[in-house]
Amino acid sequence: MPDDFYELLNVSSTASFEEIKCSYKQLILQCHPDKLRQLHDPNLGSISEPKNSSDFNAINAAWNTLKDPIKRKHYDAELLQSKFQAHSNIYASITLPEMQRIQVEIDEDGDDDEGVSPSQEPQADKGPAATMWSYAYDCRCGGQYLFDGGPGDDESSSEVIVECSECSLVIIVKQPAKSFQFPQARN
């Protein structure tokens, strides 16, 4: 996880540019190497490296990132992603072929019947049904993760977060390249 630059500068993540700048100026004066040398060893012939030089460098790095709107936006995205990955509600990270391929029939009125085998006919009182393939993965709570997008549905994302139907756990489904061929449905 990257350093929390907001915490380092003692500001909130919603702080304005002026708030960040004011806090930076106050902090940098407290740990500037020249100022610390004067406070610690004013008569010392050889200059020793102050112990707070790492604080000074970290505060400068935080300021250089948060003062630039584009760098700040990228940093915020990285920070959010690292917090999400550290969260404990991720049950598993799997690939699409590890999921069970199931057939789903969608009725004319929008109801879907999951797990219908190809040999079963739709009931007589219902209209014609459309058939599509979906993917399922069992959760430890007894629920299922259902994913109806196949490989290559979204070119911009190679990973998809899928929620459990029963609990708050999620899985990360890594989609293979388009050229991957799925095996036939498991029975």
Salt bridges, closest charged atoms under 4 A:
ASP34 OD1 - ARG37 NH1 3.15
GLU49 OE1 - ARG37 NH2 3.72
ASP107 OD2 - LYS126 NZ 3.27
ASP113 OD2 - LYS126 NZ 3.72
GLU155 OE2 - LYS178 NZ 3.56
